[in-house]
Amino acid sequence: MRLSKPAAFILQGSITLFFLASSSAPTPLYAVYQAAWGFSPITVTVVFASYALAVLVALLVGGALSDHVGRRPVLFAATVLQAITMVVFATAGGVGALIIARVLQGLATGAAAAAVGAGLLDLDRARGTVANAVVPMLGTATGSLAGGLLVQYLPAPTQLIYLVFAAIFVAQALAVTHMPETVTPRPGALASLRPRFRLPPALRPQLLVAAPALFAAWALAGFYGSLGPALLRRLAGGSSLAIGGIALFVLAASGALSVLVLHRRSARTMLTFGTLALVAGVAITLLATTAASIAVFFAGAVIAGAGFGAAFQGAIRSVLPLARPHERAGVLSLLYVIAYLSMGLPAVLGGIRAVHGGGIVTTAREYGVAVMALAAMALVGLLIRRPTGAAALTLESPAPAKG
């Protein structure tokens, strides 16, 4: 029995939701691993970045694969791999096993990201565009909050949450086998595995507009996902493990809410608001490091999160709709490559700086200034560049009505 189109849309959205939830769940657990295995903040960022870089590799190698073999085979393989990965997490006994689990998780997520993103657009272009921006942030928020609460209040925190996710991924893999295929398989699958950056010429000017905003937004997300919990515990002056997960939850939930509120606005409006909010939110967060105020920190996280969501959605909306159906997975892969590279590399550099530089607070301030500079650069580029033709219509027009 085949799933209906609405059911298939929900299934694919749930795959993104739980994939991203499982990827953010370890964030509040890093303190537990660190206490048990005695590693430094550099190791935390390496573990975190190994996931981002694995996603990057998967996108480079297999980002366009579903355009050739179909969405269903790619999603089935990815969900099965995720279920296996959760078992590796649950049985991890050291840093090496943790890195292996994060790499496997990144490969599965990278393989699924482009297939789901394109598949949602295949089923419903308007809703798919919104879901591609909202659902990943909802997943990140859900996983970080669940991980934080579980590590604080429930037993076996380094096993229980992963086993729950494993069961979910097995159920999703079974459901994928009943999902209708939305593209016709075509030749070139093996050739598509050759890593290369390919962007249709018509989309290149829009990528120049969108890329700086993606850099700023995802570099901020990388900090919250790696060093953010340690910074917040330092500001709080306590040992609560849940608070690190709550910080990432606030950032991601605010991002999802901003997309839902602003999704009918034009891509240009969202990019403008997003970059402004990133600058303002990060500035407030930097004030929190000076005042040692948790309330100010979370106020900054709410504003920066709104900027993160709006900038990400605006970037996606300014580029992806210009791609033809058979180009969608490849183009979305390139956008995710930019995003995950921006998330992983600065986080590792931040970890090195925290250990060998001025400590976590000084590193947070320097990191924040860099994010603000990137966001400001994106805003300036947006204001001085005026696209024409189809690109102008895509950037300036409100989102199409749902239906």
C-alpha positions in Angstrom: 0.0 0.0 0.0 1.4 3.4 -1.0 1.2 6.4 1.3 -0.9 9.3 0.1 0.9 12.5 -0.9 0.0 14.3 2.4 1.2 11.3 4.4 4.4 11.1 2.4 5.0 14.8 3.0 4.5 14.3 6.8 6.8 11.3 6.7 9.6 13.1 5.0 9.2 16.1 7.3 9.4 13.8 10.3 12.6 12.3 8.9 14.2 15.7 8.9 12.8 16.5 12.4 14.1 13.4 14.0 17.4 13.3 12.2 18.1 16.9 13.4 16.8 16.1 16.9 19.2 13.2 17.2 22.0 15.3 16.0 21.4 18.0 18.7 20.6 15.6 21.5 24.3 15.0 22.4 24.9 18.7 23.0 23.9 18.7 26.7 25.6 15.3 27.1 29.1 16.5 26.2 29.6 17.5 29.9 28.8 14.0 31.0 31.2 12.5 28.4 33.8 15.1 29.4 33.5 14.2 33.1 33.7 10.5 32.4 36.5 10.5 29.8 38.4 13.7 30.8 38.8 15.5 27.5 39.2 19.2 26.8 36.9 21.7 25.0 39.0 21.2 21.9 37.8 17.6 21.8 34.2 18.7 22.3 34.4 20.8 19.2 36.2 18.1 17.2 33.4 15.6 18.1 30.9 18.3 17.1 32.7 19.2 13.9 33.1 15.6 12.9 29.3 15.4 12.4 29.3 18.7 10.4 32.2 17.6 8.2 30.6 14.1 7.6 27.4 15.9 6.5 29.5 17.9 4.2 31.2 14.8 2.6 27.8 13.1 2.2 26.4 16.2 0.5 29.4 16.5 -1.8 29.4 12.8 -2.8 25.7 11.9 -2.7 23.8 15.2 -2.6 22.4 14.8 -6.2 22.0 11.0 -6.0 18.3 11.1 -5.3 17.8 13.1 -8.6 19.1 9.9 -10.4 18.0 6.9 -8.4 14.9 8.4 -6.7 14.1 9.8 -3.3 12.9 6.5 -1.7 16.1 4.4 -2.0 18.2 7.2 -0.6 15.9 7.8 2.4 15.6 4.1 3.2 19.4 3.7 3.4 19.8 6.8 5.4 17.1 5.9 8.0 18.6 2.4 8.4 22.1 3.9 8.9 20.7 6.3 11.5 19.2 3.4 13.5 22.5 1.7 13.5 24.2 4.9 14.5 22.0 5.3 17.6 23.2 1.8 18.8 26.8 3.0 18.3 26.0 6.1 20.5 24.3 4.0 23.1 27.3 1.6 23.5 30.1 4.2 23.1 32.8 3.7 25.7 35.2 6.5 24.7 35.9 9.5 22.5 36.8 7.3 19.5 33.4 5.6 19.5 31.7 8.9 20.0 33.5 10.4 16.9 32.6 7.3 14.9 29.0 7.7 15.8 29.0 11.4 14.9 30.6 10.6 11.5 28.0 7.9 10.8 25.3 10.3 11.9 26.6 13.0 9.6 26.8 10.7 6.6 23.2 9.6 7.1 22.0 13.1 7.7 23.8 14.4 4.6 22.4 11.7 2.5 18.9 12.4 3.6 19.0 16.2 3.7 19.0 16.8 0.0 16.6 13.9 -0.8 14.1 15.1 1.8 14.4 18.8 0.9 13.8 18.1 -2.8 11.1 15.5 -2.1 9.1 18.0 0.0 9.3 20.5 -2.9 8.2 17.7 -5.3 5.1 17.1 -3.3 4.2 20.7 -2.5 6.4 23.6 -3.5 5.0 26.2 -1.2 4.7 24.1 1.9 8.0 22.3 1.0 9.9 25.6 0.9 8.7 26.5 4.4 9.2 23.0 5.8 12.8 23.0 4.5 13.5 25.9 6.8 11.2 25.3 9.8 11.5 21.6 10.4 15.3 21.4 10.8 15.1 24.1 13.5 12.2 22.4 15.2 14.3 19.2 15.2 17.3 20.9 16.6 15.1 22.5 19.3 13.4 19.2 20.2 16.6 17.2 20.4 18.5 19.7 22.5 15.6 20.2 25.0 15.0 16.5 25.2 18.7 15.7 25.7 19.0 18.4 28.4 16.0 17.3 30.4 16.9 13.7 30.1 20.5 14.1 31.2 19.3 16.1 34.2 16.3 14.1 35.4 16.2 10.5 33.9 18.5 7.5 34.4 21.0 6.2 31.8 21.2 9.5 29.9 23.9 8.3 27.5 21.8 5.3 26.4 18.1 5.9 26.8 17.6 8.8 24.4 19.6 7.0 21.6 17.5 3.8 22.0 14.3 5.8 21.7 15.6 7.4 18.5 16.7 4.0 17.1 13.2 2.7 17.4 11.8 5.8 15.6 14.3 5.4 12.8 13.4 1.7 12.3 9.7 2.7 12.0 10.6 5.5 9.5 12.6 3.1 7.4 9.6 0.7 7.2 7.3 3.6 6.3 9.7 4.8 3.5 9.2 1.5 1.7 5.5 2.6 1.2 6.3 6.1 0.1 5.5 7.1 -3.5 8.4 8.0 -5.7 8.3 11.6 -6.9 11.1 11.6 -9.5 11.7 9.3 -12.5 15.1 7.5 -12.2 17.5 8.7 -14.9 21.1 7.7 -15.9 24.2 9.2 -14.3 23.9 8.0 -10.7 27.6 6.9 -10.5 28.8 10.0 -12.2 26.8 12.1 -9.7 28.9 10.6 -6.8 31.9 12.4 -8.1 32.4 15.4 -5.7 32.1 18.7 -7.5 30.5 22.1 -7.0 27.9 22.6 -9.7 25.6 25.6 -9.6 23.4 26.5 -12.6 24.7 29.8 -14.0 21.3 31.5 -13.4 21.6 30.8 -9.7 25.1 32.1 -9.1 24.3 35.8 -8.5 21.7 34.8 -5.9 24.1 32.6 -4.1 26.5 35.5 -3.7 23.6 37.3 -2.0 22.7 34.4 0.2 26.1 32.9 1.2 27.3 35.5 3.7 24.0 35.2 5.6 24.4 31.4 5.6 27.9 31.8 6.9 26.9 34.1 9.8 23.8 32.1 10.8 25.4 28.7 10.8 28.6 29.8 12.5 26.4 31.0 15.3 24.5 27.7 15.5 27.9 25.9 15.6 28.9 27.9 18.6 25.7 27.2 20.5 26.0 23.5 19.6 29.6 23.1 20.8 30.9 25.7 23.2 27.6 27.4 24.1 26.7 25.0 27.0 30.1 25.5 28.7 29.7 29.3 28.4 26.2 29.3 29.8 27.3 27.1 32.8 30.1 29.6 33.4 27.7 32.5 33.3 25.2 30.7 35.5 27.9 29.7 38.1 26.3 26.3 38.5 26.6 22.7 37.3 23.1 22.3 35.7 23.5 20.1 32.6 20.0 20.9 31.3 20.8 24.6 30.8 23.1 23.9 27.9 20.4 22.1 26.0 17.9 24.8 26.8 20.1 27.5 25.3 20.3 25.6 21.9 16.5 25.0 22.2 15.8 28.7 22.6 18.0 29.6 19.6 16.4 27.0 17.3 12.8 27.4 18.5 13.1 31.2 18.0 14.4 30.5 14.5 11.5 28.2 13.7 9.0 30.7 15.1 10.5 33.6 13.0 10.1 31.5 9.8 6.5 30.7 10.6 5.7 34.4 11.2 7.6 35.7 8.3 7.3 33.0 5.7 4.8 35.0 3.6 7.3 37.9 3.3 9.7 38.1 0.4 13.1 36.5 0.5 14.7 39.9 0.5 12.7 41.0 3.5 13.6 37.8 5.4 17.3 38.2 4.6 17.3 41.8 5.7 15.5 41.1 8.9 17.6 38.0 9.5 20.9 39.8 9.2 19.8 42.7 11.3 18.5 40.4 14.0 21.7 38.4 14.0 23.8 41.5 14.6 21.4 42.7 17.4 21.1 39.4 19.1 24.8 38.6 19.1 25.5 42.1 20.5 23.1 41.5 23.3 24.7 38.1 24.0 28.1 39.8 24.2 26.7 42.2 26.8 25.6 39.1 28.8 29.2 37.9 29.0 30.2 41.2 30.5 27.3 41.5 32.9 27.3 37.7 33.7 23.5 37.8 33.2 21.6 34.7 32.3 18.5 36.8 31.5 20.4 39.0 29.0 22.0 35.9 27.5 18.6 34.3 26.7 17.2 37.6 25.5 20.1 37.7 23.0 19.5 34.0 22.1 15.8 34.8 21.3 16.7 37.7 19.0 19.7 35.9 17.4 17.6 32.8 16.9 15.0 34.8 15.1 17.8 36.1 12.8 19.1 32.6 12.3 15.7 31.4 11.1 14.9 34.3 8.9 18.4 34.4 7.3 18.3 30.7 6.6 14.8 30.7 5.1 15.6 33.9 3.1 18.7 32.3 1.7 16.9 29.1 0.7 14.0 31.0 -0.8 16.3 33.3 -2.8 18.1 30.4 -4.5 16.2 27.1 -4.5 13.0 28.1 -6.3 15.1 29.2 -9.4 16.4 25.6 -9.8 14.6 23.2 -12.2 13.2 20.0 -10.6 16.1 17.8 -11.6 18.6 20.3 -10.1 16.9 20.8 -6.8 18.7 18.1 -4.7 22.1 19.2 -6.1 21.4 22.9 -5.4 20.1 22.2 -1.9 23.2 20.1 -1.3 25.4 23.1 -2.1 23.5 25.3 0.3 23.9 22.7 3.0 27.6 22.4 2.2 28.0 26.1 2.9 25.9 25.8 6.1 27.7 22.8 7.6 31.1 24.0 6.7 30.2 27.3 8.4 29.0 25.4 11.4 31.9 23.0 11.8 35.1 24.8 11.0 34.6 27.9 13.2 33.5 25.7 16.1 36.8 23.8 16.0 38.8 27.1 15.8 36.7 28.3 18.7 37.6 25.3 20.8 41.3 25.7 20.1 41.1 29.4 21.0 39.2 28.6 24.2 42.0 26.2 25.4 45.1 28.1 24.1 43.8 31.6 24.1 41.9 33.6 26.6 39.3 31.1 27.8 35.7 30.4 27.0 34.4 34.0 27.7 37.0 35.7 25.6 36.5 33.2 22.8 32.8 33.8 22.9 33.3 37.5 22.5 35.7 37.1 19.6 33.4 34.6 17.9 30.4 36.9 18.4 32.2 39.8 16.8 33.1 37.6 13.8 29.4 36.5 13.4 28.3 40.2 13.6 30.8 41.1 10.9 29.6 38.4 8.6 26.0 39.4 9.1 26.8 43.0 8.4 28.6 42.0 5.2 25.6 40.1 4.1 23.3 43.1 4.8 25.6 45.4 2.9 25.7 43.1 -0.1 21.9 42.7 0.0 21.4 46.5 0.0 23.8 47.3 -2.8 22.9 44.5 -5.2 19.7 44.7 -7.2 18.9 41.5 -9.1 16.9 41.6 -12.4 14.6 39.2 -14.2 13.6 35.9 -12.7 16.0 36.4 -9.8 14.4 39.8 -8.9 11.0 38.2 -9.0 12.1 35.4 -6.7 13.8 37.7 -4.2 11.2 40.4 -4.1 7.9 38.5 -4.3 6.1 37.1 -1.3 5.9 33.4 -0.9 3.3 31.6 -3.0 0.0 30.8 -1.3 -0.3 27.3 0.1 -2.6 24.9 -1.5 
